[in-house]
Amino acid sequence: MSIYIAGYILISILLLVVVNFMVLKRDRKPSSIQKNNPKLDLDETDSQAALTAALAESDPDQKESDPKPKSTIDPARFEHQRGKIVMAMMLGAFVAILNQTLLNVAIPHIMNDLSISASTVQWLSTGYMLTNGIFIPITAFLIARLGTRKLFLSAVSAFTVGSIICSISTSFSLLMLGRVVQAAGAGIIMPLLMTVFLTIYPKEKRGAAMGLFGVAILFAPAIGPTLSGWLIGHYSWRILFDIVIPFGIFALILAFFWMVDVTEITKPKFDTYGFIFSTIGLGFLLYGFSEAGNHGWNSTVVVVTLIIGILGLIAFIWRELTTDEPMLELRVFKYDIFALTTVIGSIINMAMFAAMLLLPIYLQNIRGFSALDSGLLMLPGAIVMAIMMPISGRLFDKMGARWLAVFGLMITVITTWQFTTLSTTTSYGFIMFLYVMRMFGMSFLSMTVTTEGMNQLPTRLAGHGTSASNTARTVAGSIGTAFLITVMTTRSAFHTANYSNVIATTNPYIANKITELGTGLSAIAGIPVNQGQGLATSLIYGEAVKKATISGINDAFVVATGIAAVALLLAFFIKRAKPSINE
């Protein structure tokens, strides 16, 4: 375990060195704005002041109290390029998210092929998440420094190279390296995609645009288990990485010819201390939550890492609120609608993991369905969501997010509560119906709520807003995963203990029934009576554990229902966002 933490620290240091080298190298060059504007061909010490003055000339309403230059990006400039930009970016985002969900079903096969334990193989997900925790907060800085075109090309290249490394890996260490390289690209793609969408579309069309964005981030995880279950049943787990490589290359080709810079390239200073604090805070926090699901909340590793993570996060917040050029502008949370929708979106993210995590456990481990059957159950819900996301986006453009969120969350609360009644006889069709209705409700939520909050932010803060929102959702997803799994395991143990107290051999009635069952089994199987007694005890205990696990899953769904209900209450306070006066 310590070697992986050391590897995480090493990756963070290497990233810090690379970014600082990039900053020093670019600082020697004149900015792109200066090259194209003779008014700004001034001494280095006067360049920033001149830039602000020049922008102020074109916008007399700019307030002197706003120290940052206003965005001069007009969405109408990209009207004829939107389709190409969206197609290139959506393909990259879809493949990146699809690859993450494909891997889940392949975990047992990877363990057997590489001869590794469950505690080791889980680092394929934990390491991926930790790397995301490094890159998501610095995306706003990278957008300002490199521009959207170069950054997207770099991100897709990293993801594709990482997929190639995973495909040819012959050891866990090489596979882990490939996953980290993949995560470096994927962690940038999502907030970058949101920033581009919010820049190239005017506010009155953002709902429909974000509906398309939602198809990529929600449809891919839904079809992932189905596709993965079929592929694993016929081919090696390496095919899961092989199939995304050509798509990654195709996305690179499209981006090379179609992608353009949609934001101004500036020269922000790199916040070294902010990067260090965010890496420590988010990295240890995400690691602590992920380990809580495996070792429990009282584990020394979990407690220590969570304390370090919280202290690092406090230091990061203090740094970002006190420095002149923060890596992540946390002042975006002073915008009330953005802050509220970020909280609601994070809560929704936590509740959404209930079905995505608990249902496969119930279907495969308890009911004995195959991975393919489990994936096929979720496929209709994915299709419904793919159909509804663009529709909900267009409805958002007309009526805002409040009532769409209320409607969607009411469906989510009702269907999540229905999942608390699972049993050993619950029909496959009924579970599929509930999941489809739950996805129908979810299709009105994530993108509409996020877009409403982002619409309140000035365009110049779009990059910081998407980074802050994605960071909050990543942490919430980690918390939700660990919390719900912990609820399931602890409650399953509780119910198992209760069954053990009831089904005790000291109970004369139960002991007599076990004896009768054992005698019958020994007669049928032609084995000694004592072996029949042992077999009977094992069967009864196994059935008790199965029922206890189902009860634990039901209890976890009860908690998930409560989480969704909190989001429902908050949704009534969402207001229609008005453009900021500092736009």
N, C-alpha and C positions, 0 to 999 in steps of 0.2 A: 504493500500500500504506500509506503513512504517513497518508493521509487517513482510512483505516479504523481505524488504531490511535488516531488523534486522536478519532475518533467514539466509540470504545470508552471512552476516558478521559472524554469529555464525558458519556456516559451514566452512567458510574460517579459522577461528581460530582453530576449531577442527582438520581440516586437517593439519594445521601448527603444532599443538601439536603432532599429530600422527606421522607425518614424522620426526620430531625432535626426538621423542622417538625411532623410528626405527633406525635413524642414530646413536644415543647413544648406543643402544643395539648392533648393528652390529659392531661399532667401538671397542667393547671389544673382538671381535673375530678376529683371524688372517684371512687374505684374502685367497680366494680359490687358488689364484696363488701362494702364499707363501707356502701353504700346499703341492702343487704338484711340487715345484721347489726348490731343496735344495740350489741352488745358492742364493735364496732370503730369506733364513732363517737367517735374520739379525735383528738388533735392529730396533725398530719402527721408529726412526729418520732417518735410512738409507734405509728403505724399498723402498721408491719411487725412490730414486736415483739408487738403485740396480736394480729395475725393468727396468728403462730406459736403464741402462748399459747392462743388459742382452739382451734386445730386440735389442740394437744397435749391439751386437756381431753377431746376426743372420741376421742383415741387415746393411751391411757396408755403404750403400748409405744414411743412415739417417743423416740429417743435424743437427748440434749442435744448430742451431737457432730454431729448432722445439722443444718447451719445452714439448710437449705431446708425450707419447709413441705411436708408430704406431700400427695399428691393425695387429694381426697375424692370423686373421680369413681367411681361404681359402674356397671359396664357394664350391670347389670340395669335401670338407669333408662331405657336406650334400647332395651329389648327390643321394644317395639311400634313403634319408629321406625326400626329398623335397615334394613328393606327400602327405605324411601323415601330414607334418607340414602345408602345404597349405590347405588341406581339413579341418583340425581342425580350423584354423584361419579364413578361408573364411566363414564357417558356423556361427561362432560367429559374424563376421562383418556383414554378410547378415541379420541375425536375429535382430541385434541391430539397423541397419538402417531401416529395414522393419517396426519395431515397431514404430519408429518415424513418418513415413509417414502414418501408419494405423490410428494414433490418429486424424489426421486433420479432417477427415470426421465425426468423432464421437463427435466433440466439441459441436454441438447443443444438442445432446442427453445427454451428461454429464451435461450441463447447466440445462436441465429440470429435470434430475434425482436427482441432488444434490441441486437444487434450488439456483444457483449462477448466477451472472451477467457475461456479456461478458468481462468486464474489469478484473474480477477475474479469469475467466477460461483461459484467455490468458497467465496467469502465468505458466500454464502447459508447454507452449513452451518457455516463457521467462526464467523461472527458469532452465529449461533443458539447454538452451543456456548459461546462466550464469555459471552453474556448469561446462559445457564444457570449458568455458573460464578460469576456475581455473586449470583444470587438463591437458589440452593440452600442455601448456608451460613447465610443470614439468615432462612430459613423458620421455624426454631424461635422466633426473636425475634418475627417477625410473627404467628405463631400465638398467642403469649402476649400480644401487644399488641392485636391486632384480634379474636381469636377465630376459630374455624374457619369460621363462617358468612360473616362479612364478608370474610374472606380468600379463601374459595373463590369468592364472587361477584365479587370484584375480579379474581382470576386468570382466570376464564372470560371476564369482560368484556374484559380485556386481549387474550386470545387471539382472541376474536371480532372486536374492533376491528382487530387486526393482520391478520386474514384479509381483512377488507374493504379495508384499505389495499393489500394484495398484489393483490387482485382487480382494483382499479381503477388500479393503477400503470401508468404509461406510460414510466417510466425505471427504470434499475437502482437509483438512489438511493432512489426511493420504494418500490421492492420491498424493498430492504434495510431501510428503516425499518419496513415492515410485518413483516418477519421478526424484527426485534429486539423489537417490541411483542408478537408472538406468543410469543417465547421467554421474555419476562418473565412471561407467564401460565403457560406450560407448565412452566417451571422450578420454580414453586411448587406446581403441582397434584400432582405425583408424591409428594414427601415429605409433603405435606399429606394426601393420600389414605392413605398408610401410617399416619400418626399417628392419623387418625380410626378406621381399622380396628382398630388396636391398642388404642384407647380404648373403643370401643363393644362389642367382643367380649371375653368372658372368655378366659383362656389356653387352656382346654380346647376352645375353638371357633375359635381363631385360624387354625389350619391350613386349615380349609375356607374361611374368609373370605379368607385370603391367596391361596388357589387361585383364587377369583374375581378377585382383584386381578391375578393373573398372566395371566389371560385378556386383560385390557386391555393390559398392557404387552408381551406376547409375541405375541398373536394379531394385533393391529393391524399390527406391522411385517411379519408374514408375508403378510397379504393385500394390503398396500399396493402391492407391485410389480405384482401381477396386476391390481388395479383401475386403477392408474395406467397400465399398459401398454395396457389397453383404452380408457381415456378419451383418452389422448394420440393413439391411432390414429384417433379419430373427432372429437375436439374440440380447442379451444385449451388450452394449459397453464393458462390462468386458471380453467378449470372445476375444477381441483384445489383451488383456494381457495373457489370458489363453493359447492361441495357441502358444505363444513364449516360455512359461515356459518349455515344454518338449524339444524343440529345444535347449534351453540354457543348460539344463541338459545333453543332448546328446553331445553338444559341449564341456562341461566340461569333460565328460568321454573320448572323443577322445583326448582332450588336455592332460589329465592326462597320457595317455598311449603313445601318439605320439609326444607331444611337447617336445622340448629340448632347452637348452640355446644355442643361436647362436651368442651371443656376450659375451665378457669377463666381469665378475662381478668385479667391482672395488669399491673403497671407496671414491667417491667424497663427498666433504663437501656440506651440504645443504645451499643454498643461501637464508637465511631468508629474508633479505631486498628485494632481487629480487622477492621473492614470494609475499611479501606484496605489492610491487609496481605493479606487474603484475595483482594481484587480484583486486586492486583498479582500475588500468588503464583499463584492458580489461573488467572487470565486469561492471563498470559504463559506459564505451563506448558502449558495447553491449546493456545494458539496455536503454541508451539514444536513440540509433538508433531504437530499437524495439518500444519504446514509441512514437517516432516521427511519425510513421505510424498511431498511434491512436489519438494523441493529437495535432499534428502539430509541426513544427520546432520552432515556437515562444513560445511554452509552457515553463513556468518557470522550471518545472521538467526536461524537455528535455535539456534546455540550461544549467542548473546547473550540471546535471549528465554528459553531454558531456564535460564541462569544467573540472570537476574533473577527468573524464576519460582521457582526453588529458594530464593533468598535471601528472597523475599517470603513463601514458605511457611514457612521457618524462623522468620521474625519473627512470622508469624501464630500458629504453634504456641506460641512463647514467650509471646506476649501472652495467648492463651486460657488458658494454664496458670498465669499469674501474676495475672490480674485477678480481682476479686471477682465480677463479673457478666459472664461471657464471652458473646460472641455465639453461639458454638458450643461446647458443653461437651465438650471432648475427653477429659474424665475418664471418658467412657463406655467408653473402651478399656481401662480397668482391669478391666472385666468380661471374664473370659477367653473365655467362649463367644462373646460378642458380637464380641470382637476377632478370634477365629479364623474365625467365619462371615463376617465382613466381608472378610477376606483371601480366603477361598475364593470368596465371591460375586464379588469383583473379578477373580479369576483366571478364573472361569467366564465372566464378561463379556468378557474378552480372547479366550478361546477361541471364544466364540460368534460373534465377528465374522469368523472365518475363513470359514465357509460363507456368511455374509450378504454378505461383500465379494468373496470370490474366485470363488464359483460364478457370479455374474452376468457377471464378466469372462470366465471360461472359456466360458460358454454363448453370450454375445452376440458378444464380440470374436474368439474363436477358432473356435467351432463355427458361428457365423452364425445362431443362433436369434434370434427377435425378442424384444423386451422383454416382450410378452404371453406368449410361450412360456416365457421364463425365469420369469415370475411364476407361471404355471400349474404349473410344476414344483414350486414351493415351497408351493402352496396345500394339497395333501393333508397336508403336514407341519403346517401351521397348523391344519387341522381336527383332526388327531390331538392336537395340543397343547391345543386348546380343550376337547376331551373329557377329556383326562387331568389337566389342572391341578386341577379341583375334586376329582377322585378322589385324586390324590396329596396334596391338602390334608387330606382326611379320613383317609387313611392316616397322615399326619403326626400328627394328633391322637391316634392310637392308639399309634404306635410311635416317634415322634420322627424326627429328621432323619438320623441317622447312616447307617442301612442304606439308606434311600431315596436319600441322596446317593451312597453307594458304588455302588448298583445303577445309578443314572442316569449316574454318571461312567464306570463300566465300559463302558456302551453308547456313551457319547460318545467315549471313547478309541478303541474298536474302529472305530466308523464314521468318525471323523476320520482314522484311519490308512488306512482303505479309500480315502479321497479322495486319498491320495498316489499312486494308481496310474492317474490320469486319462490318457487318450491321445486321439488324433484319432478313434478309433473307439469310444470308450466309449458305450454305448447310453443314450438318454434315459431309458428305463425303469429301468435300473440306478442311475443318478444319483438319480432320484426316490425309489427304494426306500431308498437310503442316507440321503437327506435326511429322509425320513419317520422312519426308525429313529433318526436323530440327534435329531430333535425329540421323539420319544418319550422318549429318555433325558433330554433337557433339561427335560422337563415335571416330572421328579422333583427338580429341583435348585434353581432360583433362589429360588422363594418358600419352599420348605421350609427351606432353609439360612438365609435371611434371618429367617424367623419364629422359628427356634430361638434365634438370637442376640438378637432383640428381646425374647423372652420372659424373658430373664435381667434385663433392665433394669427399674428401678422405673418406674411409670407416669409420674411427673413428668419422667423423662428420655426419654420416647418421642419427643418432637419433636426433641430433640438427637440421639437415636440414628438416626432416619430421615434427618435432614439429613447426619450424618456418613457413614452408609452410602451414601446417594445421591451424596455428593461423591466418596467413594472409587470408586464404580462409574463415575461420569462420567470421572474421571481415568484409570481403568483402561481404559475403552472407548476413550478418545483414544489412550492408549499402545498398546493392541492394534491399533487401526486403523493408526497410523503404522508400528508395528513390522512387522506382517505385510505391508503394502504395500511397505515398504522391503526386506524379505526377498525378496518376489516380484520386484521390479525388479532388485535387485543380482544375484540368482541367475539371472534371465533373461539379464542381460548376460553373466554368467559362461558360461552354456551357449551363448549366441550366439557368444562368442569361441572356444569349443571347436569348435563346428561350422565356424566360419570357418577354423580351423587345419586341420581335416580336409578340408573341401571347398575346397581351394585350387587355383587355376588352375596353380600350379607342379607340382601332382601330375599326372604324365602320364596316369594312368588316369582321374582325374576330369576333366582337360581334354579327353580324348578323348570321354568320355561327354557332356560339355556341348556339344562340337562336333557330335556325332551328333544330340542333342536339338534344337540350334539349326537344323541342316540340315532336320530333319523338320518343325519348326514353320514355317520359311520356305517349305517346299514346300506345306504345308497352307494357310497363310494367304496365300500368294502375295506374300510380301514379300522384300526383299533378304536375302541370307545373313547379313550383319553385323547387321541388325535381328533376325533370328531368333536369332543368338547372344546378343544383349543380352536378348531376351525370355526365353531359356532360363536365363540367369544370374539374371534377376530372379525367375523362378518358383522356382528352386532356393533362392535366398536367402530368398524369402518363406516357403517351406516350412520352412527352417531356423529362421527367427525364430519361426514358429508353434510348432514343436516345443520351441524354447528357452523360450518363454513358458509352455507347458504344464509343462515341467520346473521352471520357477521357481514356478509355482502349486503343484505337488506338493511342492516344498521348503518352501513356506510352510505347507502342511498338515502336514508333518513337525514343524515348530516348534509349530504349534497342538496337535498330538498331545502333544508334550512338556509344553506348558502345562497341558493337561487332565490329564495324568498326575500333575503336581505337586498339582493340586487333589484328585485321587483319593487320593493318599497322606495329605494333610491331613484328608480326610473321615473317616478311621478314628479321629481324635482328637476328633470332635464328641461331646459328652455331652448328655444330656437336661437342658435348662435348668430350674433350680429358681427360683421367685420369690425376688427379693432380699429380705433381711431388712429392708431400708430401704424396702420397698414403701409 
